[in-house]
Amino acid sequence: MTSPTGRIPGIEKPVSRLVLGSMIIHTDRLEESMRLLDDAFALGINTIDTAHIYGGGNSERAIGQWLAARGNREQVVIVSKGCHHNGDRKRVTPFDLRADLHDSLARLKTTYVDAYLLHRDDPSQPVGPIVEAFNELRSQGKLRAFGVSNWRHDRIQEANDYAAARGLAGFTLSSPHYSLADQVGDPWGAGCVALSGPRETEAREWYQRTGMVVFPYSSMARGFFSGRLKSTDRNRFAETGVVDAACQRAYCFEVNFQRLERVEQLAAEAGHTVPQIALAYVLCQPLNIHPLVGAANRGEIESCLSALELNLTPETLAWLDLRRDSR
């Protein structure tokens, strides 16, 4: 099976329904990284999510070397992110946007990115100058579409209202966290925005109403639904060594172990794996959604693609996320 495709306003290329996350792609593992990119592309995943900050820039550099070696730039959709805060200051400014994008273009060995996102938000900054800077870069041909990661939906609406009032292009893509797991804590310390759980009902309704394209990160909750962690590990998850500190801070809570228990039950009944059920939960939401998957090899990519074949009913979705006691 290969990934089906969709469309993003401003991008003429088809965009694969599944998006390859690139945090493990690195110039220090170039051969392995090239093989992973080759396998994803061969299986129809033509869309890659990366960021200025990943691997200190070496994720983008590895992707750039792959694009140059394969000569396939016009068949690949590159989504990158910039303006991540650092230890000294918040960096959501037009200056940082231009600087980070120019770095990304050099590393990726390309004259444009298909979409560029702000990696974090700084609500103290007005949206107007940021929207105008994006439009300037778009008019220069350096990006085709633009959006945000970890922005609240009301800030996105504010930015798009500003753009509409001035005849400018607005945000067409958003990348919050979304998975079956409720993001109880912040995985990276501060500034992470999620759509999961009962607290974010209003945000999900906004995304459904507006049709905003969603690229959810950590669609399997940083390995919580990898199948390596078991619901019986709820009192010893740190000892297992199968999930990292970010996963433990954000997802290793009783409410999510209850969800994991239900995923395990459904997977056993249906003859699928825990990751496939968890990914299908995201894919079956009534949103314009392209989940990011952190597959590490061809087998994991193929397993993720199999989740596209699962059609979970609204009743099953509600049972999995604890809104219903039965299916």
ZABAFI-911208 format. One line per 3 residues: number of its first residue (from 0); their letters; for each residue x, z, y negated of C-alpha. Coordinates in pm, whole numbers, m for minus. Layout:
// ZABAFI-911208
NUM	a	X:Z:Y | ...
// end
This chain:
// ZABAFI-911208
0	mts	0:0:0 | 113:m65:m357 | 0:106:m674
3	ptg	m299:m43:m855 | m265:m93:m1230 | m442:m20:m1556
6	rip	m393:m94:m1923 | m270:99:m2226 | m371:m23:m2573
9	gie	m71:m189:m2736 | 109:m266:m2409 | 51:m613:m2268
12	kpv	199:m538:m1926 | m6:m383:m1646 | 66:m13:m1604
15	srl	82:126:m1251 | m170:396:m1168 | 112:619:m1046
18	vlg	410:676:m1276 | 756:767:m1152 | 894:1080:m1313
21	smi	1268:1058:m1372 | 1401:1412:m1408 | 1607:1368:m1089
24	iht	1739:1025:m1193 | 2092:1071:m1326 | 2418:884:m1369
27	drl	2588:1148:m1150 | 2363:1026:m865 | 2359:663:m966
30	ees	2344:501:m620 | 2066:732:m507 | 1886:686:m839
33	mrl	1908:307:m820 | 1769:314:m467 | 1476:533:m576
36	ldd	1397:300:m866 | 1421:m3:m637 | 1184:153:m386
39	afa	929:255:m651 | 933:m91:m805 | 899:m261:m466
42	lgi	594:m45:m394 | 423:m144:m719 | 518:150:m939
45	nti	640:m42:m1242 | 606:247:m1489 | 881:504:m1545
48	dta	854:823:m1749 | 1175:959:m1898 | 1290:1155:m2204
51	hiy	1572:1186:m2455 | 1646:1535:m2325 | 1651:1466:m1949
54	ggg	1994:1519:m1803 | 2144:1530:m2152 | 2056:1161:m2184
57	nse	2184:1063:m1842 | 1838:993:m1703 | 1785:723:m1966
60	rai	2140:595:m1911 | 2083:556:m1536 | 1754:375:m1594
63	gqw	1926:149:m1846 | 2193:58:m1592 | 1924:m20:m1335
66	laa	1729:m241:m1578 | 2047:m430:m1670 | 2156:m473:m1307
69	rgn	1814:m592:m1187 | 1725:m803:m1491 | 1365:m687:m1471
72	req	1306:m534:m1814 | 996:m742:m1883 | 834:m632:m1557
75	vvi	892:m260:m1616 | 697:m24:m1841 | 931:234:m1996
78	vsk	778:550:m2142 | 1021:788:m2306 | 991:1101:m2516
81	gch	1181:1248:m2810 | 1175:1523:m3072 | 1211:1809:m2824
84	hng	1297:2138:m2993 | 1648:2277:m2949 | 1798:2623:m2979
87	drk	1846:2584:m3352 | 1520:2442:m3482 | 1198:2257:m3415
90	rvt	1249:1882:m3434 | 909:1717:m3478 | 1001:1522:m3791
93	pfd	1019:1153:m3884 | 1399:1184:m3909 | 1433:1318:m3556
96	lra	1185:1061:m3424 | 1392:773:m3559 | 1723:926:m3444
99	dlh	1603:1006:m3091 | 1439:668:m3044 | 1757:486:m3148
102	dsl	1953:696:m2897 | 1699:613:m2628 | 1715:240:m2697
105	arl	2095:243:m2669 | 2090:441:m2345 | 1817:225:m2192
108	ktt	2000:m93:m2296 | 1684:m239:m2448 | 1553:m336:m2789
111	yvd	1218:m162:m2739 | 1033:94:m2532 | 682:24:m2416
114	ayl	567:369:m2531 | 740:656:m2707 | 599:1008:m2712
117	lhr	669:1324:m2908 | 787:1568:m2641 | 661:1879:m2822
120	ddp	445:1965:m3122 | 516:2166:m3436 | 175:2248:m3585
123	sqp	341:2345:m3915 | 423:1978:m3971 | 155:1750:m4120
126	vgp	47:1463:m3900 | 57:1198:m4175 | 433:1137:m4205
129	ive	467:1128:m3825 | 190:870:m3786 | 344:660:m4063
132	afn	692:679:m3907 | 553:562:m3573 | 377:270:m3741
135	elr	698:172:m3917 | 890:171:m3588 | 610:m26:m3425
138	sqg	621:m288:m3701 | 997:m318:m3641 | 930:m402:m3275
141	klr	1103:m90:m3141 | 798:34:m2953 | 466:m110:m2841
144	afg	254:205:m2823 | 306:568:m2908 | 165:907:m2830
147	vsn	239:1269:m2760 | 321:1523:m2492 | 210:1886:m2512
150	wrh	m18:1839:m2812 | m358:2003:m2832 | m646:1756:m2840
153	dri	m759:1864:m3186 | m415:1779:m3329 | m431:1438:m3163
156	qea	m774:1384:m3315 | m643:1487:m3657 | m360:1234:m3631
159	ndy	m590:956:m3519 | m838:1033:m3797 | m550:1003:m4044
162	aaa	m450:669:m3894 | m805:531:m3888 | m865:623:m4252
165	rgl	m557:421:m4355 | m585:125:m4121 | m286:240:m3913
168	agf	m234:251:m3538 | m290:590:m3380 | m188:773:m3065
171	tls	m304:594:m2749 | m129:805:m2484 | m104:1177:m2413
174	sph	103:1362:m2153 | m10:1721:m2098 | 20:1912:m1773
177	ysl	m269:1851:m1536 | m297:1946:m1172 | m523:2142:m941
180	adq	m323:2451:m1039 | m420:2656:m1342 | m111:2684:m1567
183	vgd	m123:3061:m1604 | 218:3094:m1772 | 436:2853:m1966
186	pwg	684:2688:m1726 | 955:2633:m1989 | 906:2920:m2227
189	agc	690:2784:m2509 | 491:2486:m2625 | 356:2349:m2295
192	val	m5:2230:m2309 | m226:2194:m2000 | m566:2046:m1916
195	sgp	m612:2251:m1598 | m839:2545:m1538 | m1157:2685:m1692
198	ret	m995:2750:m2031 | m944:2379:m2093 | m1298:2252:m2033
201	ear	m1336:2145:m2397 | m1007:1954:m2389 | m1104:1767:m2070
204	ewy	m1440:1677:m2224 | m1259:1538:m2530 | m1034:1321:m2313
207	qrt	m1333:1195:m2117 | m1529:1120:m2434 | m1247:940:m2613
210	gmv	m1098:759:m2314 | m747:856:m2426 | m493:755:m2162
213	vfp	m351:1062:m1985 | m7:1074:m1817 | m24:1422:m1662
216	yss	311:1578:m1579 | 369:1817:m1288 | 67:1665:m1113
219	mar	159:1873:m806 | 248:2180:m1012 | 627:2153:m977
222	gff	616:2170:m600 | 343:2432:m566 | 145:2169:m371
225	sgr	447:2011:m206 | 344:2144:135 | 663:2349:157
228	lks	494:2652:m3 | 216:2804:208 | m83:3008:95
231	tdr	48:3283:324 | 358:3300:102 | 160:3450:m187
234	nrf	346:3784:m166 | 691:3638:m98 | 705:3307:m288
237	aet	1031:3397:m464 | 1198:3469:m131 | 1108:3132:20
240	gvv	1337:2941:m217 | 1108:2635:m207 | 984:2652:m568
243	daa	1188:2687:m884 | 1164:2944:m1164 | 940:2719:m1377
246	cqr	690:2692:m1093 | 700:3067:m1036 | 637:3140:m1407
249	ayc	350:2894:m1439 | 169:2856:m1107 | 255:3125:m851
252	fev	m52:3338:m914 | m338:3447:m690 | m589:3205:m847
255	nfq	m365:2915:m743 | m289:3049:m396 | m667:3050:m343
258	rle	m671:2683:m440 | m375:2613:m211 | m560:2777:77
261	rve	m852:2539:25 | m620:2238:1 | m459:2337:330
264	qla	m803:2367:491 | m919:2024:366 | m590:1859:456
267	aea	m613:1989:814 | m974:1875:848 | m918:1529:697
270	ght	m582:1451:857 | m396:1429:528 | m113:1629:375
273	vpq	m131:1901:114 | 42:1682:m151 | m201:1396:m85
276	ial	m508:1619:m133 | m362:1779:m447 | m275:1441:m599
279	ayv	m615:1297:m504 | m774:1587:m695 | m608:1458:m1014
282	lcq	m674:1091:m941 | m1046:1153:m883 | m1106:1315:m1221
285	pln	m1332:1121:m1462 | m1042:1049:m1696 | m825:748:m1783
288	ihp	m543:900:m1584 | m200:787:m1455 | m34:1087:m1285
291	lvg	342:1135:m1298 | 490:1190:m953 | 833:1338:m895
294	aan	900:1155:m570 | 1257:1184:m443 | 1261:903:m185
297	rge	1065:610:m44 | 877:826:203 | 747:1053:m71
300	ies	645:752:m280 | 450:609:12 | 283:945:70
303	cls	176:959:m296 | 38:606:m277 | m177:710:19
306	ale	m354:959:m208 | m500:663:m398 | m715:588:m92
309	lnl	m884:931:m96 | m1220:959:m268 | m1304:1324:m323
312	tpe	m1663:1395:m424 | m1748:1600:m735 | m1861:1877:m504
315	tla	m1527:1879:m322 | m1336:1877:m651 | m1537:2177:m769
318	wld	m1476:2358:m439 | m1102:2294:m459 | m1071:2437:m811
321	lrr	m1294:2738:m726 | m1598:2636:m931 | m1802:2624:m610
324	dsr	m1798:2843:m301 | m1885:2558:m67 | m1863:2180:m35
// end
